[in-house]
Amino acid sequence: MKTIISLLLTALLTSASAVTAMAEPVTIRSCNRDVTFDKAPIRAVSNDVNLTEMMLALKLQDHMVGYTGVSGWKTLDEKLRDGVKQLPELSAKYPSKEVLLNADADFYFAGWNYGMKVGGEVTPETLAPLGIKVYELTESCIHIMQKPKPTMDDMFVDMLNLGKIFRVEDRAEKLVAGYRKQLEDIKTKVSKTDTPTRVFVYDSGEQKPFTSGRFGIPTAMIEAAGGTNIMDDVDKSWTEVSWEPVIERNPQVIIIVNYGDVTADQKIDFLRKNPAFQNIDAVKNNRFVVLDYVEATPGPRNIDAISRLATALHPQSL
């Protein structure tokens, strides 16, 4: 009998500790702000496919009232469609304050140029008086502050912070531990290769290419896969450049970001048929790697994308 009572008391104390932990405020660093959450949000909104997928990976659908910023530019693949089937898209592009107010949102997961614009209508400062707290995507912080060159830890930090905000730390830590293990396995394999492969990220644009610079997550992905981003000296996350440096730096592999009205095949066809690009190694050797937008922006699919990229960069070694 004493053993049973002891076990019951232990269970009650453990349960009480868990409830206390859930009730305690949590303070998170979001770009250059400290944000305190007295309790887990219950009417959250996420913007864009990659941020929404972070929420889905943590099984936070029951804490959400909807998502924004997808159908105006992109389409949902089968995996994402299934994940958000119970949720409405509140806005095809960036939401207005009115959209978030009408949804009675208490939390907005977005980023700079991922649902918010510097000086725009929807920012952490404009939403605060409305009772809507904001967590900003770490990669996007470069638009409002100085930050180090990204690594995959940027994405891991976002997942772990979401875990703290929604009181699902164990779930987030388990996911991130798995991602780290996969990443270490990839890095071990590519460490045996000699020279990093020169890579160019082609998002869109014909007159001028839109690409990822030093502060975009593709740079971290390329480096993890044993390559180097030829636009690593461009101090932007995503930006337009001219074609001249692309030709001069002669990428060995070109990543095609697949989304929008222009398909990946059409982008590759443009590169192949333009005489100006005929001497680029990647074009001559047909070395294109297609990554969906949701793979090339911070999110859970980055790790599998890095694995595929590593194989494409080092076909003889992996």
C-alpha positions as CSV (number, residue, x, y, z in Angstrom):
1,M,0.0,0.0,0.0
2,K,2.8,2.4,0.9
3,T,4.4,1.7,-2.5
4,I,1.2,2.5,-4.3
5,I,0.7,5.8,-2.3
6,S,4.3,6.7,-3.0
7,L,3.8,6.2,-6.8
8,L,0.6,8.2,-6.8
9,L,2.3,11.1,-5.0
10,T,5.2,11.0,-7.4
11,A,2.8,11.1,-10.4
12,L,0.8,14.0,-8.8
13,L,4.0,16.0,-8.2
14,T,5.3,15.3,-11.7
15,S,1.9,16.4,-13.1
16,A,1.9,19.5,-11.0
17,S,5.4,20.4,-12.1
18,A,4.4,20.1,-15.7
19,V,1.4,22.3,-15.2
20,T,3.5,24.9,-13.4
21,A,6.1,24.8,-16.3
22,M,3.3,25.3,-18.8
23,A,2.0,28.3,-16.9
24,E,5.3,30.1,-16.5
25,P,6.0,33.0,-18.9
26,V,8.6,32.3,-21.7
27,T,10.8,35.0,-23.1
28,I,12.2,34.4,-26.6
29,R,14.7,36.5,-28.6
30,S,13.2,37.5,-32.0
31,C,15.7,39.4,-34.2
32,N,16.5,42.4,-32.0
33,R,13.5,42.0,-29.6
34,D,12.7,40.0,-26.5
35,V,9.2,38.7,-26.6
36,T,7.4,37.3,-23.6
37,F,4.6,34.7,-23.9
38,D,2.6,34.3,-20.8
39,K,0.9,31.3,-22.3
40,A,1.0,29.3,-25.5
41,P,-0.8,31.0,-28.4
42,I,-4.1,29.4,-29.3
43,R,-5.0,31.5,-32.5
44,A,-1.8,31.5,-34.4
45,V,-1.2,32.5,-38.1
46,S,1.8,31.6,-40.2
47,N,2.9,33.1,-43.4
48,D,4.4,31.3,-46.4
49,V,4.8,27.6,-47.1
50,N,8.1,27.1,-45.3
51,L,7.1,28.8,-42.0
52,T,3.7,27.0,-42.1
53,E,5.6,23.7,-42.5
54,M,7.6,24.4,-39.4
55,M,4.3,24.7,-37.5
56,L,3.1,21.5,-39.0
57,A,6.3,19.6,-38.2
58,L,5.6,20.5,-34.5
59,K,2.0,19.4,-34.8
60,L,0.6,22.8,-34.0
61,Q,-2.5,22.8,-36.2
62,D,-4.7,22.9,-33.1
63,H,-3.1,26.1,-32.1
64,M,-3.7,27.7,-35.5
65,V,-6.6,29.7,-37.1
66,G,-5.1,29.8,-40.6
67,Y,-2.1,30.7,-42.8
68,T,-1.3,33.4,-45.4
69,G,0.9,34.1,-48.3
70,V,0.7,30.9,-50.3
71,S,-1.7,30.8,-53.3
72,G,-0.7,34.3,-54.5
73,W,2.7,33.0,-55.5
74,K,2.9,29.3,-54.9
75,T,1.0,26.0,-54.7
76,L,0.8,23.5,-51.9
77,D,2.2,20.1,-52.6
78,E,0.3,17.0,-51.4
79,K,2.1,16.9,-48.1
80,L,1.4,20.5,-47.3
81,R,-2.2,20.2,-48.5
82,D,-2.9,17.4,-46.2
83,G,-1.3,19.2,-43.3
84,V,-3.4,22.4,-43.6
85,K,-6.6,20.8,-44.8
86,Q,-8.4,21.9,-41.7
87,L,-7.1,25.4,-41.9
88,P,-8.2,28.3,-44.1
89,E,-5.9,30.5,-46.1
90,L,-6.7,33.9,-44.7
91,S,-4.9,35.9,-47.4
92,A,-3.3,34.9,-50.8
93,K,-0.4,37.2,-50.2
94,Y,0.8,39.2,-47.3
95,P,-2.0,39.8,-44.8
96,S,-3.2,43.2,-43.7
97,K,-3.8,44.1,-40.1
98,E,-7.5,43.8,-40.8
99,V,-7.1,40.1,-41.9
100,L,-5.3,39.2,-38.7
101,L,-7.8,41.1,-36.6
102,N,-10.7,39.4,-38.3
103,A,-9.1,36.1,-37.6
104,D,-8.8,37.1,-33.9
105,A,-5.1,36.1,-34.1
106,D,-2.9,36.2,-31.0
107,F,0.3,35.2,-32.8
108,Y,1.9,35.8,-36.2
109,F,4.9,33.7,-37.4
110,A,6.4,35.6,-40.3
111,G,9.6,37.2,-41.4
112,W,11.0,40.2,-43.2
113,N,10.0,39.7,-46.8
114,Y,8.2,36.6,-45.6
115,G,4.9,38.3,-44.7
116,M,6.2,41.6,-43.4
117,K,7.9,44.6,-45.1
118,V,10.2,47.0,-43.3
119,G,8.0,50.1,-42.7
120,G,4.9,48.3,-43.8
121,E,1.5,48.0,-42.4
122,V,2.1,44.7,-40.6
123,T,5.2,44.7,-38.3
124,P,5.8,43.6,-34.7
125,E,5.3,47.2,-33.7
126,T,2.0,47.7,-35.5
127,L,0.6,44.4,-34.2
128,A,1.6,44.8,-30.6
129,P,-1.2,47.2,-29.7
130,L,-3.7,44.7,-31.2
131,G,-2.5,41.9,-28.9
132,I,-0.8,40.0,-31.7
133,K,2.7,38.8,-30.8
134,V,5.2,38.2,-33.6
135,Y,8.1,35.8,-33.9
136,E,10.4,36.6,-36.8
137,L,12.1,34.1,-39.0
138,T,15.8,34.2,-38.1
139,E,17.2,34.2,-41.6
140,S,15.1,37.4,-42.3
141,C,16.6,39.4,-39.4
142,I,19.4,40.6,-41.7
143,H,16.8,43.1,-43.2
144,I,16.6,45.0,-39.9
145,M,19.9,44.3,-38.1
146,Q,23.4,43.0,-38.4
147,K,23.8,39.3,-38.0
148,P,26.3,36.6,-38.7
149,K,26.3,34.6,-41.9
150,P,23.6,31.9,-41.6
151,T,24.2,28.3,-40.8
152,M,21.6,25.6,-40.5
153,D,21.5,26.5,-36.8
154,D,19.3,29.4,-37.8
155,M,16.5,27.0,-38.8
156,F,17.1,24.9,-35.7
157,V,16.8,27.9,-33.5
158,D,13.5,28.8,-35.0
159,M,12.2,25.3,-34.5
160,L,13.4,25.3,-30.9
161,N,11.9,28.7,-30.2
162,L,8.6,27.7,-31.6
163,G,8.8,24.7,-29.3
164,K,9.2,27.0,-26.3
165,I,6.5,29.4,-27.4
166,F,3.9,26.6,-27.8
167,R,5.2,24.6,-24.8
168,V,6.2,21.6,-26.9
169,E,9.9,21.8,-26.2
170,D,10.4,18.0,-26.1
171,R,8.9,17.7,-29.5
172,A,11.0,20.4,-31.0
173,E,14.2,19.1,-29.3
174,K,13.6,15.6,-30.7
175,L,13.1,16.9,-34.2
176,V,16.1,19.1,-34.1
177,A,18.3,16.3,-32.7
178,G,17.2,14.2,-35.7
179,Y,18.0,17.0,-38.1
180,R,21.5,17.6,-36.5
181,K,22.3,13.8,-36.8
182,Q,21.3,13.8,-40.5
183,L,23.4,16.9,-41.1
184,E,26.4,15.5,-39.3
185,D,26.2,12.4,-41.4
186,I,26.2,14.4,-44.6
187,K,29.1,16.6,-43.5
188,T,31.1,13.6,-42.6
189,K,30.7,12.2,-46.2
190,V,31.5,15.5,-47.9
191,S,34.5,16.2,-45.7
192,K,36.3,13.6,-47.7
193,T,36.0,15.6,-50.9
194,D,38.7,18.0,-52.0
195,T,37.6,21.3,-53.5
196,P,34.1,22.9,-52.8
197,T,31.9,22.9,-55.9
198,R,31.0,26.3,-57.3
199,V,27.2,26.8,-57.1
200,F,24.8,29.4,-58.4
201,V,21.2,29.7,-57.1
202,Y,18.8,30.7,-59.9
203,D,15.4,31.7,-58.4
204,S,13.9,33.7,-61.3
205,G,14.4,36.6,-63.8
206,E,15.8,36.8,-67.3
207,Q,17.1,40.3,-67.7
208,K,18.6,40.0,-64.2
209,P,18.7,36.9,-62.1
210,F,17.2,36.9,-58.6
211,T,19.5,34.8,-56.4
212,S,20.6,34.1,-52.9
213,G,23.5,36.0,-51.5
214,R,25.7,35.6,-48.4
215,F,22.8,35.9,-45.9
216,G,20.3,33.5,-47.5
217,I,19.8,30.0,-46.2
218,P,20.9,28.4,-49.5
219,T,24.4,29.6,-48.7
220,A,24.3,27.5,-45.5
221,M,22.8,24.6,-47.4
222,I,25.4,24.7,-50.2
223,E,28.3,24.8,-47.7
224,A,26.8,21.9,-45.7
225,A,26.7,19.9,-49.0
226,G,30.3,20.6,-49.8
227,G,29.9,23.6,-52.1
228,T,30.4,27.3,-52.2
229,N,27.8,29.9,-53.3
230,I,29.4,32.0,-56.0
231,M,27.4,35.0,-54.7
232,D,28.8,34.7,-51.2
233,D,30.2,38.2,-51.5
234,V,26.8,39.8,-52.0
235,D,25.7,41.0,-48.6
236,K,22.0,40.2,-49.0
237,S,19.8,37.3,-48.3
238,W,17.9,37.3,-51.6
239,T,18.5,39.9,-54.3
240,E,18.9,40.7,-58.0
241,V,22.4,40.6,-59.6
242,S,23.6,41.0,-63.1
243,W,24.5,38.0,-65.3
244,E,28.1,39.2,-65.9
245,P,29.5,37.9,-62.5
246,V,27.6,34.7,-62.9
247,I,29.3,34.0,-66.2
248,E,32.7,35.1,-64.9
249,R,32.5,32.9,-61.8
250,N,31.5,29.9,-63.9
251,P,29.3,27.8,-61.6
252,Q,29.7,24.1,-61.9
253,V,26.2,23.4,-60.6
254,I,23.1,25.6,-60.8
255,I,20.3,25.3,-58.3
256,I,16.9,26.0,-59.8
257,V,14.3,27.2,-57.3
258,N,11.0,25.8,-58.4
259,Y,7.8,27.8,-57.8
260,G,5.5,30.3,-59.5
261,D,4.3,30.5,-63.1
262,V,7.7,29.8,-64.7
263,T,8.5,26.1,-64.3
264,A,11.9,24.7,-63.4
265,D,12.0,23.1,-66.9
266,Q,11.4,26.5,-68.5
267,K,14.2,28.1,-66.4
268,I,16.6,25.4,-67.4
269,D,15.6,25.8,-71.0
270,F,16.2,29.5,-70.8
271,L,19.8,28.9,-69.5
272,R,20.5,26.2,-72.1
273,K,19.3,28.2,-75.1
274,N,21.0,31.6,-74.3
275,P,24.3,31.8,-76.2
276,A,25.7,34.0,-73.4
277,F,25.7,31.0,-71.0
278,Q,27.1,28.3,-73.4
279,N,30.5,28.3,-71.7
280,I,29.2,28.0,-68.1
281,D,30.3,24.6,-66.8
282,A,26.9,23.8,-65.2
283,V,25.1,24.5,-68.6
284,K,27.7,22.6,-70.7
285,N,27.5,19.6,-68.4
286,N,23.8,19.8,-67.7
287,R,24.3,20.0,-63.9
288,F,21.1,21.4,-62.6
289,V,19.5,20.7,-59.2
290,V,15.9,21.5,-58.8
291,L,14.8,22.5,-55.3
292,D,11.2,23.4,-54.6
293,Y,10.7,26.8,-52.9
294,V,9.8,25.1,-49.6
295,E,13.2,23.2,-49.8
296,A,15.3,26.3,-50.6
297,T,13.9,28.5,-47.8
298,P,14.3,27.9,-44.1
299,G,12.2,24.9,-43.0
300,P,12.1,21.2,-42.2
301,R,12.8,20.1,-45.8
302,N,16.2,21.7,-45.8
303,I,18.0,18.7,-44.5
304,D,16.8,16.2,-47.1
305,A,17.5,18.9,-49.8
306,I,21.1,19.2,-48.5
307,S,21.4,15.4,-48.8
308,R,20.3,15.5,-52.5
309,L,22.4,18.5,-53.1
310,A,25.5,16.8,-51.7
311,T,25.0,13.9,-54.0
312,A,24.6,16.2,-57.0
313,L,27.8,18.2,-56.1
314,H,29.9,15.2,-55.5
315,P,28.6,12.3,-57.7
316,Q,31.9,10.5,-57.7
317,S,32.3,10.5,-53.9
318,L,28.8,10.0,-52.6
